[in-house]
Amino acid sequence: MLVTDKHLLLKLLIGVLFAAQICAATADIAERYLDKADAAYENGDVNSSYKYINEAMMLTKQNGIPANIIYVAQSVYTKKLQNIRKSKNYIDLIDVKENLEQFPDVKNSTIKKLIAQIEAEQQQAELDAQSAQVDAQLKEQQASRADEKERFTRQQELIKQQQEESQKNQVELINKIDSGMQNINSGLTTSAQESKKTSRVMMISIFVIAALIIIIVLVIVVIVHKGFKHQQMQQTQYAEAFKLLAQNQSQTNRLMLGGVTDLYGSNGLKSAGSSRWGMDALPKPEETPEEKAEMRDLAAKCEDLGTKIDQATKRKNNSKNVSELIYKLAIALGFQQREAMVFFCAAMVYDAGFLGIEEELLSAESLTDEQRDKLKNHIELADTYLQFVPKRYWQVFEDAATKHHENMDGSGYPDGLKGEAIPEIARLIRVAESYISLSSRRSYHEINDKETAIEKLKESPNMYDPDVVAVLESII
């Protein structure tokens, strides 16, 4: 019995040692892959580094991926996504997303943001391709229209030639009739002279003349009838030709209108760098019931989040006041109703990042430089609270949340953008937020009347878009 126990204990010890040896070997291999990934990353070979770090994570996944491997993986994945964004190789994005599903610990806010940006750019690239296809179709239609116009011109010329020939034939016929009438008159004269000789000959001549006149009248009636029928046929041909041209013109116009308005169905809205302030060449298509329901749901969610932001920042009704003013400005600047509504929703939640700031810091009466830097960081925290926003509106919401502190002269943050490089929604919020702040009671200044608030905005064209300030003055 004792011998059996010893054998069992020996087997168990050997098994433990074997498992430990396997674990050590696995850890050693994973460490080698990690070293290869580091080396490749340092040499700028991101693809090889990406392959090696995935191997390292796969080997250690079962027992928990070590923190040092996760840290290197985050750097490699970030660089990999940046390269995908530059090269626009969206097939690699699929592989990255599949690996992130296997290794969820690698995800951080930077990686999530890069994936969202790449997906948005991919969608824009698809829209651009659709636009190019529509342009090609338009050119083809225009060429077809030119051919139709040329055929119509040739048909007109042919009809004109037929008319001229018909008129020429009629003139020739009339000349022949005149000649015949002259001959008849001559015959009548001769007959009259001969009638003196014999009344019988005169009567015969009268009957002959009468018969000739009747025949001539009948011929004239037939000719006139044929001429009238020919003229009706020509008018019918004219009408058919004009109808054909009108149909071609209508088809071309419908294609041009449909092709342009389709671009709004997927691309959605302008975000940055546009100075047209919503002055579109053609009207937007009507919203479908599904799109209207989506907009109502988005507005409700934004209103709830805006209330939470106001409670956190202790600015009563700030989100409501700013968003309503943004809507009025957008309409006055010429934006369509749908774009104005998206701006309205984005303006309710542009300060969502404050929900990630400590309450003590938000309520502090005075701040150190370090605390001010922490407050500025609220623009980087907004993404977490805006995940409910549909992808086609995402860029507008991101611009509103991250760029509403940019100044016209480039002195703002986080990117130091200048002038029209600042997205439209951010310029609108910059003006509207400051106006609401100046005309409301704050702990750091007294309340101003509307005129004084506007004058203070005008005094700082380096910060606020003068065009927006001018429109604001005209509507308050």
Helices and strands as residue ranges (DSSP letters): H 2-42, H 46-60, H 67-87, H 90-102, G 104-106, H 109-195, H 199-267, H 289-313, H 318-332, H 337-348, G 352-356, H 359-363, H 369-376, H 378-381, G 382-385, H 391-402, G 419-421, H 424-438, H 450-458, H 466-475
